[in-house]
């Protein structure tokens, strides 16, 4: 072992001497380790929670929104069967489902609500979206052509005060032109199911009916509004969207889920980055503590430094001794922080409910937040990033005090010894 490493490790674990300042230096070093551990653990936990929110948001959005959507400028796709066949030729497309989407108004017992009406084929819809998994009452297969059944979002059903079996009236804007006025098309539907995906946008404003019923109601004959696709990797959807243009013969618009709800994910990503920068200040404060620890250690070891210099130690060797001491302090705090942060991030679902029960509080009230549980999704790439940045800050904090130690003159240091 090189003597620089040996002396640096010895200084780090040295016992306080009577009458010296080592006791206070050891206390500052301990505070530096704890501060670094706290900062690293907080960074890992917060990034994991932000990843969890992003994953939960993505899951709930994709419960209703497909990975890729093919539409046209006019809003009507004529030869949708060929479009489905063309899209299916792409090796990464797993399923396709046509749909009809229009505006409408639902009324029940003097309550009126504006809704988005989506006509679907239940057997195909289950392959491209997860609405079937979020059914609270009934099921999608109850939507049969010609029976005019309807599945409502949970918030919409509560605002209309309807239950499965009740009949609601749908007013379509495509009406009949008469000499007296334009009369809207009115059709009565029977509620056959209620879904709840946890996104207010969909739970409060989406009504599902069979595609054949939607085509009849909105006079679309055999046309549809578009085709929804499911791909093998949702994160590759933007790339697959660009590739699909080569497979389609019709003039169509192809968009993916990252574009249709870009604001949600951009907001979460910005928040994640800002939280990373803000909590990185805790690590920076711990690094400043390492600076103060090493400065005091250099001052306390001036005589030792002078003796080492007189024995032939170079300034670079003296600098290496104190760099080792600072790196060891930082490494111990870093390892403790990574261990604590990973353990807490993997057990957030246990720790947070325990704290809520102990203090009788609830961080995310169910009557206020749609995501009432604190989610966590640990990414090891975040752990390596936090560890790397923290280690670099620790190393940089060790350089200046070590450089000052290497500038110590033996004669001046031993003058008053």
N, C-alpha and C positions, 0 to 999 in steps of 0.2 A: 504494500500500500504506500502510495506517495505520502511524504510527510505533510504536505499541505492538507490533504484529505484527512489524515490522522489527527492533526492539530485542530482542524475545523470541527471535526466530530467531537473532539475532547472539549473544546470550548462550549459546544452546544449543550453537552450533558454534564458540564462541570458543576460541582456543588458550591454553593455560596461560601466564601471565606469570611471569617470574622473580621469586621471592621472595613470590609470592602463594599463597593456598590453592586456586587454581583446579585445580591438578593433582589434589589429593585429591578436590575436588568432582567433577571429570570422572570419576574412578574410581568414586565412589559413584553417579553418574548411569548409568555403564555397567553396574554391578551391578544397578541398578534396572531397566534395560531387559532384561537377561538374565533376571532373576527374573520379570518380567512375561511374557516370551516363554516361559519354561519352564512357568509356571503355566497360561497359555492353551493351549499345546501339550498339556500333560498332561490338561487338562480335555477338549479335543476328542478326544484318543485314547481316554481312558477311557470317555467317553460313547458313542463309536463302537463300542467293544468291548462295552459293555453292550447297545447296540442289536443288535449281532451275536448275542450270546447269546440275547436275546429273540426274534430272528428265527429262529435255529436251533431254539430250544425250540418255537416256534410251528409250524415246519415239521414237526418230528418228531411233535408231538402230533396235528396235522391229518393226518398220514399214516395215522392209525388212527381218529381222531375226526372226525365230520362237522361242518360249520358249524352246522347246526340239527338238532335231534332232536325228533320228535313221539312222545310216549308217553301212557299212561293210568295212572290211579291203581292199577288192578288189575294192570298189567304185561302186559295182553293187548289188542291192537287187533283188533277183529273185521272191520270192513269197511275193510281197509287200502287196497284198490284205489281206493275213493272218496276216501279221505284223500289219496292220492297225486295224484288228479285235482284235488281242491280246492286242494292246496298248489301245484300246477303253474300254477294260474290267476294266482298272484302274478307280476308281470312280472320280478322279480329272482331268482326261483328257476330254476336252470339244470338241476338233475337231482334225482331222488328214488330211494331204494332201501329196500325193506323189510328187516327183519332179525329174527332170533330170538336172544335172549340169555338164557342160563341158566347155572347152576353145574354143575360136574361134577368127577370125579376121573379122572385118567389113570394107568394102570399099564403098566409094561413091565419085564420081567425083575426083578421084586420091588421096583422103584422106583415110588413113588406120589407124585403131585403134584396139588394142587388147581388147577383152571383155570376160566376164564370161557369158555364155549362160545358162539360166535356163528355162527348160521346166516345165510348170505348168498346172494344171487344174484350170481355172479361178474361177469356182464356189466353189472349195475347198480351193483355195488360200486365198480368202477373209475371210475365217473363221479362219485362223491361222496367218495372217499378215495383215498389214494396208496399203499395197501399193495402194489399191483401193481408199483410202481416200486422197492420195497424187497425184492423177492423175491431171496433168495440162491440157492435151488435150487427147481426146478419153477416153476409158474405157477398163478394162480388159476383159469384156465380148465379145469384138470384136475379141479376139483370138479364132478362130474356127479351128478345126482339118481339115487338108488338104488345108486350104487357105493360109498357110504360112504367117501369120501376125506377127508383132513384136512390142513390146513396149520398148522404150529406156529411159534411164535416161536423165535428163535435160542437164547435162554437156556433156554427150556423144553426144546427138543430136546437141548441139551447136557446138561441135568440128567437127562433120561431116557435119554441115550446112544442116540438113535435117528437114523436116516438115512432119506431118501426110499426107500420100498419096504417099510420095516418096518411091522409091524402092532401097534397099541397098543389097549388096552382102555379104554373109557369107561364109567364108572359114573355113572348119572343118579340124582338123589335121588328122582324120581318113580318109585316102585316098585310091585310087585304085593303086594297084601294077601292073605296066606294064614293058615290057622289057626295055623300055627307061628310066623310072624314076618312082618315087612315086608321083602320081598326087593327090592333095588335093580335097576333095569333095567340090563343090561349089554350093550354092543354093541362089536364089534371094528371099528376103522377102520384104513385103510391110509394112512400118511403119504405125501402126494404133493408136498409143498413145504415150504420153510422161509423165513420172512421175518425181517427185522431192521431195525427202524425207529430203533434207538438209544435208546429209552426203556425202562428196566428193567421198568416196570409192565406194559407190553404184551409185550415180548420174553420175559418169564418166566412170564406167566400167561394168554395168550390163544391159543385154538385155534379155527380157522375150519373150518366144514363147510358143505355145501350146505344151503340153507334147507329144502328138502323133507325131507332127512334129519333135520334138527333138529326139524321139526314132527312127524315120525313118532316120533322117539325120546322127545320130551317130551310127546307126546299133545296137540298143540295144533291138530290138524286143519288148517283153513285160516287160523287166527289167527296173528298175529305179535306180537312185543314192541313194535315201533314202526317208524317211518319216519325215515330219515336224508336230509337235504337238503343240497344245495350251492347257494350263492348267488353272485351276480356279484362281490360285495365282502365279503370275510370280516370287515372292520372294521365293516361296516354290519349284521352279523348281529344284534346286540341290537335295533336298530330294526326290522329285517325280522321278527324273532320276535314283536314286539308287533303288527305289522301282520297277521301270519298268522292271528291269532285271529279276525279278521273274515272270513277265507276258509273256515274250518273249521266244518262243521256239527256234528261230534261233540264230546263233552266230553273234551278232551285237554290234556295238559301240553306246552308248547312251550318248549324251552330251547336256548341257543346255547353255543358252545364256550368263551366267556369265563366262563360260570357253571360248567361242568363241571370246568374246571381253573383256577379263579380264583386259587387259592393260589400256583400256579407264577408266574403273570404278576404278581400283586401283590408277591411277594417280589422279583422282578427289578426292578420299578418302584421299590420302596422302596430297594433297593440302589443303583439309579441315582441317585436323589435324594440319598441320603446321600453317595455318592461325589462328587457335584457340590458339595455343601456343604463336604465335607472338603477337596477340592482347591481350592476357592475361597479357602481360607486362604493358599495359596501366592500368589495374586494379591493378597490383602490385605497380605501381608508385603512384596511388591514395592511396593505403594502406600505403605506406611509408609517404605520406602526413598526414595520420591520426596519425601515430606514432609521427611526429613532432608536430602536433596539441596537442596531449595529453601530450607530454613532456613539452611543453610551458604552458599548462593548469595546470599541476602538480606544476610547478615552481611558477606559479601565485597564486595557492591556498595553498601554504605551510602553511600559518597561519590558514586557515580554516581546513586543515588536522590536524594540531596540536591541535586545539580546539576540534575537533571531537574525537581525541584520548584521550584527557584529560577527555572528558565526558563519556568515556567507549567504544568507537568504537574499534572493533578489526581490525588488519591488513587486514583480509579477507574482512571486510565490506568496508574499504577504497579502496581496490582493486576492489570490486564490483561496487563502485560508478563510477570509471573512466572507467571500462569495459562497463557499461551502456552508458556512454557518447560516447565512441568510436563506440559502436554498433548502437546507434541512428544515429550518423553521417553517418555510412556506410549504414544503412537501408534506410535512406532518399535518399541517392544517388542511391542505388540499385533499389528502387521502381521507381524513376524518370527514370533511365536508361532502366528498363524493359518496362515501359509504352512507352517511346520514341522509343525504338528499335522495339517493336511489332508493333506500329503504322506505323513506316517507312517501316518495312519488308512487311506489308500488303498492302502498297501503293507505292511500288517501281515503278510499271508500270505507276504511275501518276507523281511521284516526279522526276524521271530521265528524262522523256521527257520534263518536265517543265524547268529543268536546262539546257538541251540541247538547247531548244528554246531561253532561256534567254541569254545564252552566245554564241549562234551560233556555237556550237560544236556537235560532235557525238562520243560517247564513243566507240561504236562498229559499225564501218562502214560496210554497207551491201556488199561493193565490196571487203572486206577483210575477214570478219567473217561470218560464216554460221549461227551463232546464233547472230543476230543483235540487239535483244532486251534483256535487262537485266532481267533474270527470277528470281523469288523469290518463295520459298516454305517453309513456316514457319512450323517448327516442335516444338511442345510444349516440347518435351523431351529435345531439345537443350536449350530452355528457362530455364527449371528447372535446367539443368546442369550448365549453366552459372550463374544462381542465386545462386545455392549452392556453387560453387567454389568461387564466389565473396564474399559471406557471410563468408565463412571460412577464407579467406584472411583478411577480415575486423576484424574478431574476433581475429585472431592471431596477427594482428597489434596492437590490444588494450591491449594485455597481458603484454608486457614488460613495457610500461609506467605506467600501473596500478600497477604492482609489485613494481616499483620504488616508487610510491606514498605510498604503504603500508609499505615501509621501512623508511619512514620519522620519525625522532625522534622529539617529541614535544618540548623538551627543546632547541634543536638546532634551530628549526624553529621559535621559539618565542624569541630567544635571542636578535635579533636586531629589534623587532617590537615595 
